[in-house]
């Protein structure tokens, strides 16, 4: 039976543990001088796992933090905060 996280924090921790497992595998593969392409496949899996973690965090932020900021009249500050994160990644 697959693990089914109940809330955002559990989903985030679950995703981070997946990423941790991917990273541990990459380190072990590198130590064992596994074929480079196989290591690259694992690196791509790690990147996807981290991207999905970021997506879960963003979704949670938009649903909770952004909503609270709008209610408090701080919409522009909240938008600017999110935009700074996206500008760092481009």
C-alpha positions as CSV (number, residue, x, y, z in Angstrom):
1,X,0.0,0.0,0.0
2,X,1.4,3.4,-1.0
3,X,2.0,6.2,1.5
4,X,-0.6,8.9,1.2
5,X,0.4,12.2,2.9
6,X,-2.5,13.9,4.6
7,X,-1.4,17.5,4.5
8,X,1.1,19.8,2.8
9,X,3.8,19.4,5.4
10,X,3.6,15.6,5.1
11,X,3.7,15.9,1.3
12,X,6.7,18.2,1.5
13,X,8.6,16.0,3.9
14,X,7.7,12.9,1.8
15,X,9.1,14.6,-1.4
16,X,12.2,15.7,0.4
17,X,12.9,12.2,1.6
18,X,12.5,11.0,-2.0
19,X,15.1,13.6,-3.0
20,X,17.4,12.5,-0.2
21,X,17.2,8.9,-1.4
22,X,18.0,10.0,-5.0
23,X,21.0,12.0,-3.7
24,X,22.3,9.1,-1.6
25,X,22.0,6.8,-4.6
26,X,23.9,9.3,-6.8
27,X,26.7,9.5,-4.3
28,X,26.9,5.7,-4.0
29,X,26.9,5.3,-7.8
30,X,29.7,7.9,-8.1
31,X,31.8,6.2,-5.5
32,X,31.3,2.9,-7.3
33,X,32.2,4.5,-10.7
34,X,28.9,3.6,-12.3
35,X,28.4,4.5,-15.9
36,X,28.1,8.3,-16.3
37,X,24.8,8.1,-18.2
38,X,23.2,6.1,-15.4
39,X,24.3,8.7,-12.9
40,X,22.9,11.4,-15.1
41,X,19.5,9.6,-15.1
42,X,19.5,9.7,-11.3
43,X,20.5,13.4,-11.3
44,X,17.5,14.1,-13.6
45,X,15.2,12.1,-11.2
46,X,16.6,14.2,-8.3
47,X,15.9,17.4,-10.2
48,X,12.3,16.3,-10.9
49,X,11.8,15.4,-7.2
50,X,13.1,18.8,-6.0
51,X,10.9,20.5,-8.7
52,X,7.9,18.7,-7.4
53,X,8.7,19.7,-3.8
54,X,8.9,23.3,-5.0
55,X,5.5,22.9,-6.7
56,X,4.0,21.6,-3.5
57,X,5.5,24.5,-1.5
58,X,4.3,27.1,-4.0
59,X,0.8,25.6,-4.0
60,X,0.7,25.7,-0.2
61,X,2.0,29.2,-0.2
62,X,-0.6,30.4,-2.6
63,X,-3.5,28.7,-0.8
64,X,-2.6,29.8,2.7
65,X,0.0,32.6,2.9
66,X,-1.1,34.5,-0.2
67,X,-4.7,34.3,0.8
68,X,-3.9,35.7,4.2
69,X,-1.8,38.5,2.7
70,X,-4.7,39.5,0.4
71,X,-7.1,39.5,3.4
72,X,-4.7,41.7,5.3
73,X,-4.4,44.1,2.4
74,X,-0.8,43.1,1.6
75,X,-1.4,41.7,-1.9
76,X,1.4,43.7,-3.6
77,X,4.0,42.7,-1.0
78,X,3.1,39.1,-1.4
79,X,3.2,39.2,-5.2
80,X,6.6,40.9,-5.0
81,X,7.9,38.2,-2.7
82,X,6.9,35.4,-5.1
83,X,8.3,37.3,-8.0
84,X,11.7,37.6,-6.3
85,X,11.8,33.8,-6.0
86,X,11.0,33.3,-9.7
87,X,13.5,35.9,-10.8
88,X,16.3,33.9,-8.9
89,X,15.4,30.8,-10.8
90,X,15.6,32.3,-14.3
